Amino acid sequence: MPHMSIQPAEEAYAAVLAGVGATLPKRDPVDTRIIEQVRTGEVTYKEGRGIITDIKQVGGFPEYKGSPHTNLGKDGIANEWKQKHGFAPNDDTVASADADGDGYTNLEESSTARIRRKGRLQGPEE
């Protein structure tokens, strides 16, 4: 069985709030608002008591200012990762497969590898 760290509930709660949502490269305003509401128990949309029916009620979606990744296949996996693991870059069926049989799809494993390179996840990169 792999090593597991046991945390008190308060630490686990804080760790979840610190890492949840769209955090790379930084947390977006939508997740910031939601996490703050969870943390404080105070809702920003008072009229609906926190239940929104239109995103405009809470300021709308943030403006996207990034640029698309150019090295991703249609399946969302970086072509470099596919080549490193013996897959053809143009094979868009790779994402849902579990090449090493560990229960994680190739898409999950390639995404985890990207997060590790950014220093956000500990452990060996595969």
C-alpha positions in Angstrom: 0.0 0.0 0.0 1.4 3.4 -0.9 2.3 5.8 2.0 -0.5 8.1 3.0 -0.3 11.2 5.1 -3.1 11.7 7.6 -4.1 15.3 8.3 -6.4 16.8 10.8 -9.7 17.8 9.2 -8.8 21.5 9.5 -5.6 21.0 7.6 -7.2 18.9 4.9 -9.9 21.6 4.5 -7.3 24.3 4.1 -5.3 22.1 1.6 -8.3 21.5 -0.5 -9.3 25.1 -0.7 -5.7 26.0 -1.5 -5.5 23.6 -4.5 -9.0 23.3 -5.8 -10.2 24.8 -9.1 -8.5 26.4 -12.1 -5.2 27.2 -10.4 -2.6 27.1 -13.2 -1.1 29.5 -14.1 -3.2 31.3 -11.5 -6.7 30.9 -10.0 -9.4 32.6 -12.1 -12.0 35.0 -10.6 -14.8 32.5 -10.8 -13.0 30.0 -8.6 -11.7 32.7 -6.3 -15.3 33.9 -5.7 -16.6 30.3 -5.0 -13.7 29.4 -2.7 -14.1 32.6 -0.7 -17.8 31.8 -0.3 -17.0 28.3 0.9 -14.3 29.6 3.3 -16.5 32.4 4.8 -20.0 31.0 4.3 -21.0 34.4 2.8 -22.6 34.5 -0.6 -22.0 37.3 -3.1 -25.4 36.9 -4.8 -27.7 37.8 -1.9 -30.9 37.9 -3.9 -30.7 34.3 -4.8 -29.1 33.3 -1.5 -26.1 32.0 -3.5 -28.0 30.2 -6.2 -27.4 31.8 -9.5 -29.4 31.2 -12.7 -27.3 33.5 -14.9 -23.5 34.0 -14.7 -24.1 37.8 -15.1 -25.6 37.8 -11.6 -22.1 37.3 -10.2 -20.1 39.4 -12.7 -20.0 37.1 -15.7 -17.1 35.0 -17.0 -13.6 36.4 -16.9 -12.1 37.6 -20.1 -9.7 34.9 -21.5 -6.3 36.5 -22.1 -4.2 33.5 -22.7 -3.1 31.8 -25.9 -3.9 28.2 -26.9 -1.4 25.5 -26.6 0.0 24.6 -30.0 1.6 21.3 -29.1 -1.6 19.5 -28.0 -3.4 16.9 -30.0 -7.2 17.0 -30.3 -7.4 14.8 -27.3 -5.6 17.3 -25.0 -2.4 15.4 -24.7 0.9 17.1 -25.5 2.6 15.6 -28.5 5.9 15.4 -26.6 4.3 13.2 -24.0 2.9 10.9 -26.6 6.2 10.5 -28.3 8.0 10.0 -25.0 5.6 7.1 -24.2 5.7 5.6 -27.7 2.4 6.9 -29.1 1.9 8.6 -32.5 1.4 12.3 -32.1 -1.6 12.3 -34.4 -3.4 9.4 -32.6 -6.3 11.0 -30.8 -7.5 7.7 -29.3 -4.6 7.7 -26.8 -6.4 9.9 -24.1 -9.0 7.4 -22.9 -6.6 4.4 -22.9 -4.7 3.2 -19.8 -1.5 2.1 -21.3 0.2 1.0 -18.1 -2.9 -0.6 -16.5 -2.7 1.5 -13.3 -6.3 2.7 -13.4 -5.5 6.2 -14.7 -6.1 7.2 -18.3 -3.3 8.5 -20.4 -4.9 11.9 -20.3 -4.8 11.9 -16.5 -1.2 10.8 -16.5 -0.1 13.4 -19.1 -1.9 16.1 -17.2 -0.2 15.0 -13.9 3.2 15.2 -15.6 2.5 18.8 -16.6 1.5 19.7 -13.1 4.7 18.1 -11.7 6.9 20.1 -14.1 5.2 23.2 -12.7 6.1 22.1 -9.2 2.6 21.8 -8.0 2.6 18.0 -7.3 5.2 15.8 -5.5 6.3 12.4 -6.6 8.0 10.7 -9.6 7.2 11.8 -13.1 6.4 9.0 -15.4 
